[in-house]
Every structure is written in C-alpha cells, then in structure tokens.
Amino acid sequence: QLQFVESGGGSAQSGGSLRLSCAVSGLRLDTITIGWFRQAPGKEREGVSCLGQRGKPTISYLVKGRATIYRDNANNTVNLEIHSLKPEDTGLYYCAIDRPGRMVSGCSLQRSLWSDWGQGTQVTVSS
C-alpha cells in the first residue's frame, strides 16, 4: 500500500503564492510520472499539472503562466508552485502517480490514466 504525503496546503490571500509538496513512501519520484489535481466543492476533479518520467511538464490552462511543477530530488518530492492565486484556485489538491508507467515521455491530465491517488491537501484562497 502506497502512502502519499501531501503538504503545503492552507489559507492564502488572492495574489499570493503557495507551494504544494508530494512524497510517496517507497517510491523514487524521479522514476515515475506524477501529477496534481484539484476538486472544488460540487465540482469534478480537474487536472492542474503533471510531470512525465523524462521531465516534460503539462500545465492546465487553469493555471497556465502561474504554476510550476518540478522535482526536488534531494527530498524525493514533486512540488507544485502556484502564484497570483485566485479564489477559484480553492479546492482539495490531490497528488497522483502513474504506477503502471503508461505515460513516459510526457503526461496527460486525463484522470483515467492515473493509478494511485493521495488523500489531498486543502487550499483556500480568499479575496
């Protein structure tokens, strides 16, 4: 059973920044495709950003120009930074991995391609 550790959520003001961090016990995250998704109350879960095994990122239009995803190999985490936060960035942010390795060179934010999910970390952005 994989154990996800998602951190960095909390409350922030519009215009501020946050950094979310994901670690998965027993896995080296530099060998796997990993992504971040979010779900607002009453809405479907949507993809935010992902990073392929070979380092190619995908950024959703929702956060394009405001977000960066990257690996921190020293700490074995994958981090998502979002700047210029908006109230619509509010939601439960989930980390997910592609354990079977279906996505290699790049990654897709199509939910069905992701095999394992964390429990989520809440982000609340106030105006």
FIDREN-701208 format. One record per residue (C-alpha): x, y, z; residue in one letter. Coordinates in nm, 4 decimals. Layout:
<rs>
{r {X; Y; Z}; "A"}
...
</rs>
This chain:
<rs>
{r {0.0000; 0.0000; 0.0000}; "Q"}
{r {0.1499; 0.3270; -0.1089}; "L"}
{r {0.1439; 0.6114; 0.1355}; "Q"}
{r {0.1200; 0.9603; -0.0020}; "F"}
{r {0.2298; 1.2612; 0.1970}; "V"}
{r {0.0871; 1.5823; 0.0557}; "E"}
{r {0.1735; 1.9062; 0.2270}; "S"}
{r {0.1747; 2.2802; 0.1775}; "G"}
{r {-0.1965; 2.3450; 0.1724}; "G"}
{r {-0.3670; 2.6050; 0.3845}; "G"}
{r {-0.5153; 2.9502; 0.3550}; "S"}
{r {-0.3825; 3.2211; 0.1294}; "A"}
{r {-0.4834; 3.5611; 0.0030}; "Q"}
{r {-0.5608; 3.6416; -0.3595}; "S"}
{r {-0.2432; 3.7333; -0.5341}; "G"}
{r {-0.0332; 3.5243; -0.3022}; "G"}
{r {0.1610; 3.2073; -0.3678}; "S"}
{r {0.1761; 2.8555; -0.2365}; "L"}
{r {0.3913; 2.5507; -0.2782}; "R"}
{r {0.2473; 2.2030; -0.2526}; "L"}
{r {0.4714; 1.9055; -0.1992}; "S"}
{r {0.4087; 1.5360; -0.2649}; "C"}
{r {0.6089; 1.2402; -0.1397}; "A"}
{r {0.5183; 0.8719; -0.1822}; "V"}
{r {0.6658; 0.6168; 0.0559}; "S"}
{r {0.8794; 0.3542; -0.1065}; "G"}
{r {0.8979; 0.5271; -0.4432}; "L"}
{r {1.1653; 0.7332; -0.6030}; "R"}
{r {0.9721; 1.0127; -0.7636}; "L"}
{r {1.2389; 1.0784; -1.0230}; "D"}
{r {1.1411; 0.7480; -1.1873}; "T"}
{r {0.7671; 0.7966; -1.2157}; "I"}
{r {0.5136; 1.0246; -1.3782}; "T"}
{r {0.3356; 1.2331; -1.1171}; "I"}
{r {0.0582; 1.4894; -1.1208}; "G"}
{r {-0.1546; 1.7307; -0.9247}; "W"}
{r {-0.5308; 1.7535; -0.9462}; "F"}
{r {-0.7855; 1.9567; -0.7547}; "R"}
{r {-1.1504; 1.9380; -0.6665}; "Q"}
{r {-1.3686; 2.2238; -0.5544}; "A"}
{r {-1.6916; 2.1561; -0.3633}; "P"}
{r {-1.9641; 2.0441; -0.6010}; "G"}
{r {-1.7283; 2.0192; -0.8965}; "K"}
{r {-1.5439; 1.7404; -1.0711}; "E"}
{r {-1.1815; 1.6725; -1.0052}; "R"}
{r {-0.9673; 1.8532; -1.2601}; "E"}
{r {-0.6051; 1.8269; -1.3608}; "G"}
{r {-0.3706; 2.1075; -1.2673}; "V"}
{r {-0.0271; 1.9932; -1.3730}; "S"}
{r {0.1850; 1.6834; -1.4222}; "C"}
{r {0.5451; 1.5893; -1.4820}; "L"}
{r {0.6454; 1.2996; -1.7032}; "G"}
{r {0.9141; 1.0469; -1.6142}; "Q"}
{r {1.1508; 1.2191; -1.8514}; "R"}
{r {1.0791; 1.5609; -1.7104}; "G"}
{r {0.8327; 1.7037; -1.9590}; "K"}
{r {0.5598; 1.9037; -1.7808}; "P"}
{r {0.1972; 1.9601; -1.8691}; "T"}
{r {0.0239; 2.2657; -1.7265}; "I"}
{r {-0.3518; 2.3123; -1.7364}; "S"}
{r {-0.4961; 2.6291; -1.8867}; "Y"}
{r {-0.6427; 2.6838; -1.5381}; "L"}
{r {-0.3027; 2.7815; -1.4023}; "V"}
{r {-0.1032; 2.8474; -1.7182}; "K"}
{r {0.1515; 3.1201; -1.6618}; "G"}
{r {0.1058; 3.0954; -1.2852}; "R"}
{r {0.2263; 2.7474; -1.1986}; "A"}
{r {0.5470; 2.5485; -1.1992}; "T"}
{r {0.5897; 2.1791; -1.1308}; "I"}
{r {0.9294; 2.0320; -1.0541}; "Y"}
{r {1.1106; 1.7500; -0.8825}; "R"}
{r {1.3135; 1.8062; -0.5680}; "D"}
{r {1.5378; 1.5047; -0.5935}; "N"}
{r {1.7240; 1.5831; -0.2723}; "A"}
{r {1.3995; 1.5435; -0.0767}; "N"}
{r {1.2349; 1.2923; -0.3145}; "N"}
{r {0.9298; 1.5116; -0.3663}; "T"}
{r {0.7440; 1.6683; -0.6537}; "V"}
{r {0.6379; 2.0244; -0.5874}; "N"}
{r {0.3743; 2.2453; -0.7409}; "L"}
{r {0.4032; 2.6196; -0.7040}; "E"}
{r {0.1136; 2.8454; -0.7929}; "I"}
{r {0.1499; 3.2223; -0.7981}; "H"}
{r {-0.1030; 3.5029; -0.8365}; "S"}
{r {-0.3580; 3.2908; -0.6548}; "L"}
{r {-0.7267; 3.3399; -0.7262}; "K"}
{r {-1.0296; 3.2375; -0.5202}; "P"}
{r {-1.1116; 2.9848; -0.7933}; "E"}
{r {-0.7886; 2.8029; -0.7046}; "D"}
{r {-0.9636; 2.6918; -0.3866}; "T"}
{r {-1.0060; 2.3171; -0.3563}; "G"}
{r {-0.8715; 1.9893; -0.2303}; "L"}
{r {-0.5444; 1.9253; -0.4106}; "Y"}
{r {-0.4510; 1.5651; -0.4824}; "Y"}
{r {-0.1236; 1.4118; -0.5828}; "C"}
{r {-0.1422; 1.1160; -0.8221}; "A"}
{r {0.1016; 0.8789; -0.9843}; "I"}
{r {0.1103; 0.6645; -1.2962}; "D"}
{r {0.2438; 0.3456; -1.1388}; "R"}
{r {0.1988; 0.1211; -1.4475}; "P"}
{r {0.4095; 0.3649; -1.6465}; "G"}
{r {0.1613; 0.4338; -1.9248}; "R"}
{r {0.2891; 0.7873; -1.9651}; "M"}
{r {0.6598; 0.8049; -2.0287}; "V"}
{r {0.7825; 1.0961; -2.2350}; "S"}
{r {0.5082; 1.3345; -2.1291}; "G"}
{r {0.1866; 1.3210; -1.9294}; "C"}
{r {-0.1841; 1.3774; -1.9668}; "S"}
{r {-0.4255; 1.5213; -1.7122}; "L"}
{r {-0.6915; 1.2678; -1.8111}; "Q"}
{r {-0.7929; 1.1200; -1.4765}; "R"}
{r {-0.8372; 0.7625; -1.6005}; "S"}
{r {-0.4651; 0.7366; -1.6765}; "L"}
{r {-0.3637; 0.7814; -1.3136}; "W"}
{r {-0.3441; 0.4721; -1.0953}; "S"}
{r {-0.2886; 0.5899; -0.7394}; "D"}
{r {-0.4083; 0.8929; -0.5506}; "W"}
{r {-0.3237; 1.0689; -0.2277}; "G"}
{r {-0.5757; 1.1905; 0.0274}; "Q"}
{r {-0.5439; 1.5546; -0.0668}; "G"}
{r {-0.4450; 1.8791; 0.0977}; "T"}
{r {-0.6876; 2.1685; 0.1258}; "Q"}
{r {-0.6135; 2.5048; -0.0311}; "V"}
{r {-0.8380; 2.8012; 0.0422}; "T"}
{r {-0.7826; 3.1329; -0.1333}; "V"}
{r {-0.9696; 3.4335; -0.0058}; "S"}
{r {-1.0316; 3.7536; -0.1970}; "S"}
</rs>
